[in-house]
């Protein structure tokens, strides 16, 4: 956490990724699920392909939290109001082995978020809040316009 900014940290990312899994190593049935991932941004890497064309791609290196939705060791909860709570203690991170975990993602695959510590036990749980930058606008549905007879001009009927 950034001590200068208080107890919140805004270097979080969240995304949903497809993950293949099996019940055990002998199971031949592969199940494909969409799994939420939450992490902390560690580095922003710039990959330059050609010095003459100036083609660059940004890649985020993240430290991902363990996401367990059920069982005794759950780490992610969605309450009745729709808020997402994540266990963000120091022991909640995935192991940092690149062979078992993919720490890299593209900025277009994740959204920025920040974590607000939960007051009774701020070292364990945090509220996940999605951040929408000013440069990105949220497009909603067009409002439905219904004209009543009092609003319609008699010449146009």
C-alpha distance (Angstrom), angle and dihedral (degrees) to the residues before:
residue distance angle dihedral
X1 . . .
X2 3.76 . .
X3 3.80 105.3 .
X4 3.82 92.8 -164.1
X5 3.80 91.5 62.3
X6 3.77 96.8 44.8
X7 3.75 124.8 -113.9
X8 3.82 100.0 -33.9
X9 3.77 125.2 85.9
X10 3.77 122.5 -157.3
X11 3.79 99.8 -169.0
X12 3.79 91.7 94.8
X13 3.79 127.4 126.2
X14 3.77 130.8 -167.0
X15 3.76 132.6 -170.6
X16 3.77 144.2 151.0
X17 3.78 118.4 -117.9
X18 3.79 135.4 -179.8
X19 3.78 112.8 -110.5
X20 3.81 129.2 -174.6
X21 3.80 116.9 -146.8
X22 3.80 143.9 164.3
X23 3.78 132.7 -152.4
X24 3.81 91.5 -119.5
X25 3.80 138.3 -14.8
X26 3.82 92.8 -90.9
X27 3.80 94.2 53.7
X28 3.81 112.4 103.3
X29 3.81 94.6 -167.2
X30 3.76 110.2 96.5
X31 3.79 115.0 -157.2
X32 3.80 118.7 -155.0
X33 3.81 115.3 -151.0
X34 3.78 137.0 171.7
X35 3.79 104.5 -122.9
X36 3.82 126.1 -169.6
X37 3.80 115.3 -127.3
X38 3.79 126.8 -162.7
X39 3.77 124.2 -172.8
X40 3.75 150.7 153.5
X41 3.79 120.4 -106.7
X42 3.81 110.6 -120.0
X43 3.81 104.6 169.3
X44 3.78 140.6 3.1
X45 3.78 110.3 -143.8
X46 3.80 124.8 -163.9
X47 3.79 114.7 -151.5
X48 3.83 112.9 -161.2
X49 3.79 114.1 -163.1
X50 3.78 100.6 -174.9
X51 3.79 130.4 9.1
X52 3.80 92.6 -146.9
X53 3.80 99.4 49.8
X54 3.81 94.8 40.9
X55 3.82 89.5 -138.7
X56 3.81 107.3 165.0
X57 3.77 133.6 173.4
X58 3.78 125.9 -164.4
X59 3.79 120.7 -138.1
X60 3.81 127.2 -173.1
X61 3.79 121.1 -142.7
X62 3.80 107.6 -153.9
X63 3.75 138.1 -175.7
X64 3.82 103.9 -136.4
X65 3.79 127.0 -146.6
X66 3.79 120.8 -132.0
X67 3.79 109.4 -101.2
X68 3.78 114.7 -153.7
X69 3.79 114.7 163.4
X70 3.82 99.7 -174.8
X71 3.77 143.9 22.6
X72 3.77 132.8 48.5
X73 3.82 93.5 -53.0
X74 3.80 97.7 51.6
X75 3.80 115.6 158.1
X76 3.81 102.2 178.7
X77 3.80 126.5 57.7
X78 3.77 132.4 174.4
X79 3.80 111.7 -158.8
X80 3.80 128.7 -147.3
X81 3.83 91.1 -91.9
X82 3.81 92.2 56.8
X83 3.82 96.5 -105.8
X84 3.79 118.2 142.0
X85 3.80 118.8 -134.5
X86 3.80 120.2 -165.9
X87 3.78 130.1 -169.2
X88 3.81 102.3 -121.7
X89 3.79 102.4 172.3
X90 3.80 119.4 134.6
X91 3.82 90.6 -100.7
X92 3.82 92.5 53.8
X93 3.80 96.1 79.6
X94 3.80 123.1 103.9
X95 3.81 115.1 -111.2
X96 3.80 111.2 -87.1
X97 3.79 96.8 -123.2
X98 3.79 110.0 132.3
X99 3.80 90.1 -156.4
X100 3.82 92.6 63.2
X101 3.79 100.7 29.4
X102 3.76 133.6 44.5
X103 3.80 105.2 -139.8
X104 3.82 94.8 -179.7
X105 3.79 129.6 87.3
X106 3.78 137.8 160.5
X107 3.82 118.8 -111.6
X108 3.81 89.9 -120.8
X109 3.81 90.9 60.8
X110 3.81 97.3 56.4
X111 3.79 139.8 45.1
X112 3.77 126.7 -137.1
X113 3.77 116.3 -109.4
X114 3.76 138.4 163.4
X115 3.76 132.9 -143.0
X116 3.80 124.4 -127.6
X117 3.82 113.6 -161.6
X118 3.80 115.7 -120.6
X119 3.84 107.4 -117.1
X120 3.84 102.8 -131.5
X121 3.80 92.8 54.8
X122 3.84 109.1 8.9
X123 3.80 93.6 173.5
X124 3.81 92.9 61.5
X125 3.83 115.3 35.2
X126 3.81 133.8 33.7
X127 3.78 134.9 -175.4
X128 3.82 111.8 -119.4
X129 3.80 112.0 -134.9
X130 3.80 120.2 -174.7
X131 3.79 115.0 -135.9
X132 3.80 120.1 -146.5
X133 3.83 111.6 -162.3
X134 3.79 119.0 -133.8
X135 3.77 90.0 -118.2
X136 3.82 90.8 62.6
X137 3.76 118.3 69.3
X138 3.77 123.5 -154.5
X139 3.76 111.4 -129.1
X140 3.75 115.7 -151.4
X141 3.72 132.9 -175.7
X142 3.76 119.5 -72.2
X143 3.78 111.5 -99.5
X144 3.74 113.2 -109.7
X145 3.80 112.1 -116.9
X146 3.77 116.4 -150.6
X147 3.78 119.6 -174.5
X148 3.74 119.4 -152.6
X149 3.78 123.5 -155.2
X150 3.78 92.4 -102.0
X151 3.83 90.8 59.1
X152 3.81 96.3 48.9
X153 3.77 116.7 91.3
X154 3.81 111.6 -123.7
X155 3.84 91.3 -133.0
X156 3.81 91.4 62.4
X157 3.81 97.0 49.1
